Amino acid sequence: MTTIPRSRRLVAGSLGLATTTALVLAGCSTSAPSPSTGGDEAASTAPLVVGVTTDVDTLLPWTATQFQAINVLQNVYGTLTELDAELNVVPGLAESWEVSDDGLSVVFALRDGVVFSDGSAFDAEDVVASYEAIQDPESAAVSATNLASVTAIEATDERTVTMTLSAPDAALPSKLAPVTTAILPSDADLAALEAAPVGTGAFVFDERRANEAVLLTANEDYWGGAPEISGIEFRVIPDQAAIVSALQSGNVQMAVFDDALVADTIGGTVEIAETPQLSYHALQLNARDEALADVNVRLAIACAIDRQEVLDTAALGEGEVTGPITSPAFRSDPDARPCPQADPDAAAGYLEAAGVEGLTLRAIVMQGGYSTAVAEAENIQAQLAEVGITLELDVLESGAYVDRWVAGDFQLAVALNGGQPDPDAAYGRYFTSTGNLNAVAGYSSDTLDALFEQGRASSDQAEREAIYADVSAELEEQAVWVWLFTSFNYTATAEGVSGFVPMPNGSLQHLRDVTID
C-alpha cells in the first residue's frame, strides 16, 4: 500500500485583474470565498450534466496535467488557498496566514470543523503529510516546484501550520491554490485514491464509468455550505457538435468550448459567456535534442512562423498573439522578440549560421484534448516547409500525448498550457534547472535560475515586473519555445442554470455555486 508519509523531515535544497504582491505577502484577511447558498435546503435539485469531450486520465490531483482531470478534481479536493473570480488569492482550507518580517516563515491558521468525504477530520497533520509527499520526487507531483522554497513544514498545533523558507517567496500563497497541491488525508492510500478520491471539496466522488462519465454528489458537510445541486455528471461526448445537440435537446445543461465556430452554432435559449484565458498555445522546442541544441536553429523556427496566421487559421482569429507571460500584472510584450513578424529571410540566415540544410523534425500533437491542436500543427508544418524545414506530425490521443509530454519525449510539441496569475507559479516548475517539469521545458540556464530566484525574493511589484520582463526576454532571445496566442473559453449554460462564474484560468470551481431552476 502506498501511503502519504507522515513523519519525513525536510532538509534545505531539497484583463485588468488585481493580483498585487501586497495581497500575496500580507497576512490575509479571514474572509472566505462566497459560500454556496444551499444551506438547509441544499442538494434539492437534480444533478447538473456537463458535456466534456474526453474522460479523465487520472483521479490523483498531484499528478494531474490534463485539463479535464483538473476540472473534475478541483471540485472534489481542497487547497490551503484559492483564487477568486479576479484571480486574487483568498482563503481556502487556511482561513488566514501571516508572513514573518524577514519573509522566511509563513504561519497558516486552518479552518475548524472541516472534514474529508470519508468522515475523517481535517487538521494540520494532513497539510504536513500532503506537502511533504508532494516534495518527494517519488510522488512525481507536477507542482513539486511550487514548494521548492519550503525547507520545513511543522504542525504547530491541530489548527496551525508553520512553513520555514530558504528565501522569501512572494508567490507562495498563489502557488498553494492549484488542485495539484491539494490536501489529502495523512493516512491516504494513493492507489485507492486513484480509484476513489477522498477530499474536502464541495462535491464527493461517486463513480467513474470509463469513457462515459464521472459522477459527483453534493458534499453536505462542505465548509463553504453544501451546493444546491445534488451533484454533477461530467458526461463524455467526444464530438463537440454532439455536445451542442445535447445542449439544444436538454440532455446536457452546461459545456465549455474552446472553438468559437462551435459556440456560434448553439443558438436558442442557451447562454454563451466568452472568457479570455491565461492559458497559452505554444510550439515547445526541446533544446536538449541534438537537432535543436543550436539557438540558431530554434531562432530559425521562431522567425519562420507567422503567429497571427496560426491564430487566424486554427482559431478563426478569436484570440491574441502572446509572448511568454500571460499573467495580467506581468504580461509580456509580444513584439519584444527577435522576429515580431514572420521573417523567412531571417529564418534562412539563422539556418545558414547553424550550418543546417534540409532539416527534418517531428512534433507531437494532441487529438481530441482541445479543438485547435491539429489545425495549429498543420499550419505550422506548412509555414516551416517554406523555409526548408520538414515537420512530421505524430497525432496522438490525449493519454498517449500526456505521457510523452510529461516525460519530455519529443523534439517539438504543439501544446496548450495553463496560465497562472503569478509568473513564478506559471514557469518556475518549467524553466529553472531544478523545476520538476524542466524535462518538459527542454531548457534551463544560470540566467533564468537567478532571475526566478530574484522574482520570488522580491515583494516590490515594480521590481518583480522588471525581473519577469527579463525572464520573458531570455525565453524569447533563446527561442526556448514559440509562444503563439491566447484564446477564449465559451461557457454554454442551458436555460434555468445560473450562478456559474467562468474564470480566466479555466477553473470550474464555481460549479459549487450553480443553481438549476
Helices and strands as residue ranges (DSSP letters): H 21-25, G 39-41, E 48-52, G 61-63, H 67-73, E 81-83, E 89-91, E 94-99, E 105-110, H 124-135, G 137-139, G 144-147, E 150-157, E 160-165, H 172-175, G 179-181, H 190-195, E 203-209, E 213-218, E 231-236, H 240-249, E 254-257, H 260-264, E 271-285, G 290-292, H 295-304, H 307-315, E 319-321, G 328-330, H 344-354, E 359-367, H 373-385, E 389-397, H 398-407, E 412-417, H 423-431, H 438-441, H 446-457, H 461-477, E 481-493, E 497-498, G 509-513, E 515-516
